[in-house]
Amino acid sequence: MAATSEAAFPPANNVEIAGAAGLTGFEPCAWGDFFITYAPPLSQESEETMRGRADQLKGELRRRLFEAAGGEGAMGVADTVTLVDTLERLGIDNHFREEIDAALRRVISSESCLDSGSGSKDDSDLRVVALRFRLLRQHGFFIPAGVFDRFRDDTGSFSASLSSDPASLLSLYNAAHMAIPGELVLDEAISFSRRHLQAMKGKLASPMEEQVSRALDIPLPRLPKRLETMHYVVEYEKEEGHDPMLQELARLDFDLVRSLHLKELRALSLWWKELYGDVKLSYARDRLVENYFWTCGVFHEEEYSRARMLFAKTFGLLSLMDDTYDVYATLEECHILNEAIQRWNESAVSTLPEYMKTFYINLVRNFQGFEDSLQPEEKYRVSFAKKAFKLIEVLSGRGEMVQREVRAELQRARGGVGHVVGLPDPSRRAPYGRRRLGDKGGIRVGH
């Protein structure tokens, strides 16, 4: 990390800054004003046209799914789970939640799903069995790991005949990461499939090669959905038997959601630029874009726009608070800030050190702004958000205070031992001076 000079930090009680506050700095924001000045590629007119076409495609696909749910043309288990997986990886499953739920309930109701000894064709296809297992567990249905027993030999190991089927191995590898503690068969499945998939790397055709490489890096159940969609929207059209209608809808939806994300990032960047410039906590991380990226990993869908905005703002405020505890405030100041946040009232600002006051006022007023943005019947939710923020503050702040107190005692102990054996007193070393007797906060201790 780049070092930051002490002069760059705001003064605290007009005392010399020591320890981490004077030595530790974070890399500056890599984005600058990029998202403020960036011009989205889609005009409002083109967005409306794309949205109209997307709505038309969603209606046609919904009718197709309904017709395939019953009667003579009903989908089998293999086709059903393959379609659900495709919808999810293309990032358009949020438009068909009811249809997907109904489809998976039909799958779970089939005896073959729970009976590893059944003789259906689907139960002898490892790709289908593993895909079914993963999807059902991801959607909250418990499926026993015994469904994989038929693919093991007399010694209990997975059959060597599976080692030449990359699609089945990949499906097994991803499914096994839905294991719960104690499911040894799934631990063995991960080891078996990973070993053979690694041996195949560089020898597979596209897009299987890219999908295997991606899964070995981060298994599908652990990969943020939006990142998988970014890759799979391109890969899907290379797959044999792909559905052009699904492909078109996925591309339209991806571009529309991306356009919304860029608008959100612009609004958030403007908010953060004003906030970060106002609080003047130059020791704190400037990481609004990274906060927003994390939020998109939780819920990227269009209908969660307001939630993303509130989450990103909340975590931006949390990062300022966290860095104040971690790298700047003295122990005494940590206690004072903790008490003020627990009070949650602007009147508490008078108790705070000068450099904390603007941050504290912005914290309280931003949460009031969150409440003002909600409908009357929704406003009660902010009280829960405040309680959660206070709890996080307690866990972060008091944990840091305890750690600092322990470090301070260790530092004193080291100084005492060093004096006995003739070593220099650590508190007098220029760059690492952690103890300042004249500091009202007592001790400033870094990491």
C-alpha positions in Angstrom: 0.0 0.0 0.0 1.1 3.5 -0.7 2.3 5.4 2.4 0.4 8.5 3.3 2.0 11.5 5.1 0.8 12.5 8.5 0.0 16.0 7.2 -2.7 14.4 5.0 -4.7 13.4 8.0 -7.1 15.6 9.9 -5.9 16.7 13.4 -7.2 14.9 16.4 -7.2 16.9 19.6 -4.1 18.8 18.2 -1.7 16.0 19.3 0.9 14.3 17.3 -0.3 11.4 15.3 1.5 8.1 15.9 1.2 4.5 15.0 -1.0 3.3 12.1 -2.6 6.7 11.6 0.7 8.2 10.6 2.0 5.2 8.7 -0.8 3.3 7.1 -2.6 4.7 4.1 -5.0 3.1 1.6 -4.5 3.2 -2.2 -6.5 6.0 -3.7 -9.7 5.3 -5.6 -9.0 3.8 -9.0 -12.2 5.1 -10.5 -12.1 8.9 -10.0 -15.1 10.5 -11.6 -15.4 7.8 -14.3 -19.0 6.8 -13.4 -20.0 10.4 -12.9 -19.0 11.4 -16.4 -19.6 8.1 -18.2 -22.2 8.4 -20.9 -24.4 5.2 -21.0 -24.5 3.6 -24.5 -28.3 3.3 -24.5 -30.7 6.3 -25.1 -34.0 6.4 -23.4 -35.7 5.7 -26.7 -33.7 2.6 -27.4 -34.2 1.4 -23.8 -38.0 1.6 -24.2 -37.8 -0.3 -27.5 -35.6 -3.0 -25.9 -37.9 -3.2 -22.8 -40.9 -3.7 -25.1 -39.3 -6.5 -27.0 -38.1 -8.1 -23.7 -41.7 -8.0 -22.3 -43.0 -9.7 -25.5 -40.4 -12.5 -25.2 -41.1 -13.0 -21.5 -44.8 -13.4 -22.3 -44.1 -16.0 -25.1 -41.7 -18.0 -22.9 -44.1 -17.9 -20.0 -46.8 -19.5 -22.2 -44.3 -22.1 -23.4 -43.4 -23.0 -19.8 -47.1 -23.3 -18.9 -47.9 -25.6 -21.8 -44.8 -27.7 -21.0 -45.9 -28.1 -17.4 -48.8 -30.6 -18.1 -50.5 -32.8 -20.6 -48.8 -35.1 -23.1 -46.2 -32.5 -23.9 -45.0 -32.2 -20.3 -41.2 -31.9 -19.9 -39.3 -34.7 -18.3 -36.9 -34.2 -15.4 -33.8 -33.8 -17.5 -35.4 -31.1 -19.7 -36.9 -29.4 -16.7 -33.7 -29.0 -14.7 -31.7 -28.1 -17.8 -34.1 -25.3 -18.6 -34.1 -24.0 -15.0 -30.4 -24.0 -14.9 -30.2 -22.2 -18.2 -32.6 -19.5 -17.0 -30.6 -19.0 -13.9 -27.2 -18.8 -15.5 -28.5 -16.4 -18.2 -29.7 -14.2 -15.4 -33.4 -14.1 -16.4 -34.8 -16.5 -13.8 -36.2 -13.6 -11.8 -38.8 -13.1 -14.5 -40.1 -16.7 -14.1 -40.0 -17.3 -10.3 -43.4 -18.9 -10.1 -42.9 -21.1 -13.1 -39.5 -22.3 -11.8 -40.9 -23.0 -8.3 -43.7 -25.1 -9.8 -41.3 -26.9 -12.1 -39.0 -27.8 -9.2 -41.9 -29.0 -7.1 -42.8 -31.4 -9.9 -39.2 -32.6 -9.9 -39.1 -33.1 -6.1 -42.4 -35.0 -6.2 -41.0 -37.6 -8.5 -39.9 -40.8 -6.6 -36.7 -41.0 -8.6 -35.5 -37.8 -7.0 -35.3 -39.4 -3.6 -34.9 -43.1 -4.4 -31.3 -43.8 -5.4 -32.4 -47.3 -6.4 -34.9 -46.3 -9.0 -34.2 -47.4 -12.6 -35.3 -44.3 -14.6 -33.2 -43.2 -17.5 -32.5 -39.8 -15.8 -31.1 -41.6 -12.7 -28.4 -43.2 -14.7 -27.2 -39.9 -16.1 -24.8 -38.3 -13.7 -25.1 -34.9 -15.3 -28.9 -34.8 -14.7 -28.7 -36.3 -11.2 -26.0 -33.8 -10.2 -27.8 -30.9 -11.8 -31.1 -31.9 -10.1 -29.3 -32.3 -6.8 -27.7 -28.8 -7.0 -30.8 -26.9 -8.1 -33.1 -28.5 -5.5 -30.6 -27.8 -2.7 -30.1 -24.3 -3.9 -33.9 -23.7 -3.7 -34.2 -25.1 -0.2 -35.2 -28.7 -0.9 -33.1 -31.3 1.0 -32.0 -34.1 -1.3 -29.9 -36.9 0.3 -26.4 -37.4 -1.0 -27.3 -41.1 -1.5 -28.5 -40.2 -5.0 -24.8 -40.5 -6.0 -24.4 -44.0 -4.7 -25.2 -45.7 -8.0 -22.1 -44.0 -9.5 -19.7 -45.6 -7.0 -18.0 -49.0 -7.4 -17.7 -51.8 -4.9 -14.9 -50.1 -3.1 -17.0 -47.0 -2.5 -15.0 -44.8 -4.9 -16.6 -43.0 -7.9 -16.5 -45.2 -11.0 -13.5 -44.7 -13.3 -15.8 -44.8 -16.3 -17.0 -41.3 -15.4 -13.5 -39.7 -15.8 -13.9 -39.1 -19.5 -17.2 -37.2 -19.4 -16.4 -33.5 -18.8 -20.1 -32.4 -18.7 -21.0 -34.9 -16.0 -17.8 -34.2 -14.0 -18.5 -30.5 -14.1 -22.1 -31.0 -13.0 -20.9 -33.3 -10.2 -18.2 -30.8 -9.1 -20.7 -27.9 -8.8 -23.3 -30.0 -7.1 -20.9 -31.3 -4.5 -20.3 -27.8 -3.3 -23.8 -27.8 -1.9 -22.6 -30.3 0.8 -23.4 -29.9 4.4 -20.9 -30.9 7.1 -20.4 -34.7 7.4 -21.4 -35.6 3.8 -18.2 -37.5 3.0 -19.5 -38.7 -0.3 -19.7 -35.1 -1.5 -16.2 -34.4 -0.3 -15.0 -37.4 -2.3 -17.0 -36.1 -5.3 -15.2 -32.8 -5.2 -11.8 -34.5 -5.0 -12.6 -37.0 -7.8 -14.2 -34.5 -10.2 -11.6 -31.8 -9.6 -8.7 -34.2 -10.3 -10.1 -35.3 -13.6 -11.3 -31.8 -14.7 -7.8 -30.4 -14.0 -6.3 -33.2 -16.2 -8.7 -32.1 -19.0 -7.9 -28.4 -18.9 -6.5 -27.2 -22.3 -8.0 -30.2 -24.1 -11.7 -29.2 -24.1 -13.7 -27.4 -26.8 -15.3 -24.0 -26.2 -17.4 -23.2 -24.2 -16.7 -26.3 -22.0 -13.1 -25.3 -21.6 -14.0 -21.8 -20.2 -16.7 -23.2 -17.9 -14.4 -25.8 -16.4 -11.7 -23.3 -15.9 -14.1 -20.9 -14.2 -15.6 -23.6 -11.9 -12.1 -24.8 -10.8 -11.4 -21.2 -9.8 -14.8 -20.6 -8.1 -17.5 -23.3 -8.1 -20.8 -22.2 -9.6 -22.8 -22.2 -6.3 -20.2 -19.7 -4.9 -19.8 -17.5 -7.9 -21.9 -14.2 -7.9 -24.7 -14.8 -10.4 -24.1 -11.6 -12.3 -20.5 -12.7 -13.1 -21.7 -16.1 -14.4 -24.3 -14.4 -16.5 -21.7 -12.1 -18.0 -19.8 -15.2 -19.3 -22.8 -17.5 -20.0 -24.7 -15.0 -22.2 -21.8 -15.3 -24.7 -21.3 -19.0 -24.2 -24.9 -20.1 -24.5 -25.2 -19.5 -28.2 -22.3 -21.9 -28.8 -24.1 -24.7 -27.1 -25.8 -27.3 -29.3 -29.5 -27.0 -29.2 -29.6 -23.5 -27.6 -32.9 -21.6 -27.7 -32.7 -18.4 -29.8 -35.6 -16.9 -27.9 -33.8 -17.4 -24.5 -30.6 -16.0 -26.0 -32.3 -12.9 -27.3 -34.1 -12.2 -24.0 -30.9 -12.8 -22.0 -29.0 -10.3 -24.1 -31.7 -7.7 -23.8 -32.1 -8.2 -20.1 -28.4 -8.0 -19.5 -28.0 -4.7 -21.4 -31.1 -3.2 -19.6 -29.8 -4.2 -16.2 -26.3 -3.0 -17.0 -27.8 0.4 -18.0 -29.6 0.6 -14.7 -26.5 -0.3 -12.7 -24.6 2.5 -14.5 -27.3 5.0 -13.6 -27.2 3.8 -10.0 -23.4 4.1 -9.9 -23.6 7.7 -11.2 -26.1 8.7 -8.5 -24.1 6.9 -5.8 -20.8 8.4 -7.0 -22.2 11.9 -6.8 -23.6 11.2 -3.3 -20.2 9.7 -2.1 -18.1 12.5 -3.6 -20.1 15.0 -1.7 -20.1 12.9 1.5 -16.4 12.0 1.4 -15.4 15.6 0.6 -17.6 16.9 3.5 -16.4 14.5 6.2 -12.7 15.0 5.3 -11.6 11.7 6.8 -8.7 11.3 4.5 -7.4 8.3 6.4 -10.5 6.3 5.3 -11.0 4.1 2.3 -12.5 5.7 -0.8 -14.3 2.5 -2.0 -17.8 3.3 -3.1 -17.6 1.3 -6.4 -16.3 -1.8 -4.6 -19.1 -1.5 -2.0 -21.6 -1.3 -4.9 -20.0 -4.3 -6.6 -20.5 -6.3 -3.4 -24.1 -5.2 -3.3 -24.7 -6.4 -6.8 -23.4 -9.8 -5.7 -26.2 -10.0 -3.2 -29.0 -8.9 -5.5 -28.4 -7.6 -9.0 -31.9 -7.8 -10.4 -33.7 -4.7 -11.6 -36.5 -4.8 -9.0 -34.0 -4.4 -6.2 -32.7 -1.0 -7.3 -33.7 0.8 -4.2 -32.3 -1.9 -1.9 -29.0 -1.7 -3.8 -28.8 2.1 -3.3 -29.6 1.9 0.4 -27.1 -1.0 1.0 -24.3 0.7 -0.9 -24.8 4.0 1.1 -25.0 2.1 4.4 -21.8 0.2 3.7 -20.1 3.3 2.6 -20.9 4.9 6.0 -19.8 1.7 7.7 -16.5 1.8 6.0 -15.8 5.4 7.2 -16.7 4.3 10.8 -14.7 1.1 10.5 -11.5 2.9 9.4 -12.0 5.5 12.1 -11.8 2.7 14.7 -9.1 0.7 12.9 -6.5 3.2 11.9 -7.1 6.6 13.5 -9.1 7.1 16.6 -7.6 6.8 20.1 -9.1 4.4 22.6 -10.8 7.3 24.4 -12.2 8.6 21.0 -13.4 5.1 20.2 -15.4 5.0 23.4 -16.9 8.4 22.8 -17.9 7.5 19.2 -19.5 4.3 20.4 -21.6 6.1 23.0 -22.7 8.7 20.4 -23.8 6.1 17.9 -25.7 4.2 20.5 -27.5 7.5 21.4 -28.2 8.2 17.7 -29.1 11.9 18.2 -27.5 15.0 16.6 -27.2 16.5 20.1 -24.5 13.9 20.8 -22.2 15.6 18.4 -21.0 18.0 21.0 -19.3 15.1 22.8 -17.2 14.1 19.8 -13.7 15.2 18.7 -13.8 17.9 16.1 -12.8 15.6 13.2 -15.7 13.2 13.9 -18.5 15.7 14.1 -19.2 16.1 10.4 -19.2 12.3 9.9 -21.6 11.8 12.8 -24.0 14.4 11.5 -23.9 12.9 8.0 -24.5 9.4 9.5 -27.7 10.5 11.4 -29.0 12.6 8.5 -28.4 10.0 5.9 -30.5 7.4 7.8 -33.2 10.1 8.2 -33.0 10.5 4.4 -33.4 6.7 4.0 -36.6 6.9 6.1 -37.9 9.9 4.2 -37.5 8.0 0.9 -39.8 5.2 2.1 -43.6 4.9 2.0 -45.4 5.5 5.3 -46.1 1.8 5.7 -42.4 1.1 5.1 -40.7 3.6 7.4 -40.6 1.2 10.4 -37.9 -0.7 8.5 -35.3 2.0 9.2 -35.5 1.4 12.9 -34.4 -2.2 12.3 -31.6 -0.9 10.1 -30.4 1.5 12.8 -30.4 -1.4 15.3 -28.3 -3.5 12.9 -25.9 -0.6 12.4 -25.5 -0.1 16.1 -24.9 -3.8 16.6 -22.2 -3.8 13.8 -20.7 -0.7 15.4 -20.6 -2.5 18.8 -18.9 -5.6 17.3 -16.5 -3.5 15.2 -15.8 -0.8 17.7 -15.5 -2.7 20.9 -13.6 -5.5 19.2 -11.1 -3.0 18.0 -10.9 -1.3 21.4 -10.2 -4.6 23.1 -7.5 -5.4 20.5 -5.9 -2.1 21.0 -5.9 -2.4 24.7 -4.2 -5.8 24.4 -1.6 -4.5 22.0 -1.0 -1.5 24.3 -0.3 -3.9 27.3 2.0 -6.0 25.1 3.8 -2.9 24.0 4.3 -1.8 27.6 5.5 -5.3 28.5 8.0 -5.3 25.6 9.3 -2.0 26.7 9.8 -3.3 30.3 11.5 -6.5 29.2 13.7 -4.5 26.7 14.8 -2.2 29.5 15.9 -5.1 31.6 18.0 -6.7 28.8 19.3 -3.4 27.5 17.1 -2.9 24.4 15.8 0.5 23.3 12.4 1.5 24.6 9.9 0.8 21.7 7.9 3.9 22.7 10.8 6.1 21.7 11.4 4.7 18.3 10.6 7.4 15.8 8.5 5.7 13.2 6.9 3.2 15.5 6.2 5.4 18.6 2.9 4.1 19.8 2.8 5.8 23.3 2.4 9.5 23.8 2.0 10.4 27.5 0.7 13.8 26.5 -2.0 12.3 24.3 -5.4 12.6 26.0 -6.4 9.4 24.3 -3.6 7.6 26.1 -2.4 5.4 23.3 -2.6 5.2 19.5 -1.9 1.7 18.4 -1.7 0.5 14.8 -2.0 -2.9 13.3 
